[in-house]
Every structure is written in C-alpha cells, then in structure tokens.
Amino acid sequence: MNTTTFYAIPAAILAGALVPIQAGANAALGRHLGHPLWATMASLAISAIAAMLVMALLRVPAPSFAEIGRLPWWGWTGGLAGVFYITAALMLAPRLGAGAFLAAVIAGQMLAALLLDRYALVGFVGSALNPGRLAGAALIAGGALLMHLSNAPRAAA
C-alpha cells in the first residue's frame, strides 16, 4: 500500500462517517427553520463559508478563467446534485433512520457508479461490467434492502 492510499482510505472513511451526522444535523435545521429548502440553503451557505476560510488559510490561488471556459457543461451539475442530496437527506433520513437511509444512498451510489464507469461518463475512465463488480453491487443493494426491512422502530423508554 502506498502512502497516498494509506492516508486516502482513512480520510474516505472519516468523510463517510460524517454523512449520517450531516443528515441528522440538516434534518434538525429543517425542523427549526420551518422548511427543508431553508435548511438546504443554510447548509450550503455554511459549506461555502467554511470552504472560503480553508482556501484563505491554505492560500489557494484563484482559478484560471480560461480553464473555467473549457469546463464541460456537466461540470456544473455537482452543485445541483448537492442540493438534491441535502434536501432528500434532511427529509428522508428522519423517516427511514440513519442506517436505512445511508444504505439506500450507498446502493444508489454503487448503481450509478457502475453506469458511470461502464460508459465512461462525467470524466470517469471506462470499466467493464464483470461478475465481481455486479455481485458487489448486488450485495450492497441487498444490504440496503435488509437494513430497510430490519428498521423496526424501538419502543419508547
């Protein structure tokens, strides 16, 4: 294992561990602000402020306008996906529970990843669909279904 992978895997695990916290925090934000879209706006505004502070701290140079002009149209859709995800998370996670919600999210991510890799979409290098990749995706989808079906509410204490 090289040094990059040594640090990348724990960082990815940490990022994944923060996702249910984000979903719960955003759901609380939605309840207190009165509407899911206000919570989405607040969450994204806080994200923008935090990113700007980190960029200032790291002295990240401004992007090249020439490079921005060469960006494919779909390069801007990540923000739209973020709005959809945040809004869906704050509306669905409280209903489904953190485990079932995130299992469904991961299943959706894996299915989309198979298609993106297979057809080399949005900048990904093409990868064949093979039995191992399909079996892995099926196990994840099955796990998501099992998490959902096993999500019986607990009795109030």
C-alpha positions, 0 to 999 in steps of 0.5 A: 500500500502506498502512502497516498492510499494509506492516508486516502482510505482513512480520510474516505472513511472519516468523510463517510462517517460524517454523512449520517451526522450531516443528515441528522444535523440538516434534518434538525435545521429543517425542523427549526427553520420551518422548511427543508429548502431553508435548511438546504440553503443554510447548509450550503451557505455554511459549506461555502463559508467554511470552504472560503476560510480553508482556501484563505488559510491554505492560500489557494490561488484563484482559478484560471478563467480560461480553464473555467471556459473549457469546463464541460457543461456537466461540470456544473451539475455537482452543485445541483446534485448537492442540493438534491442530496441535502434536501432528500437527506434532511427529509428522508433520513428522519423517516427511514433512520440513519442506517436505512437511509445511508444504505439506500444512498450507498446502493444508489451510489454503487448503481450509478457508479457502475453506469458511470464507469461502464460508459465512461461518463462525467470524466470517469475512465471506462470499466467493464461490467464483470461478475465481481463488480455486479455481485458487489453491487448486488450485495450492497443493494441487498444490504440496503434492502435488509437494513430497510426491512430490519428498521423496526422502530424501538419502543419508547423508554 
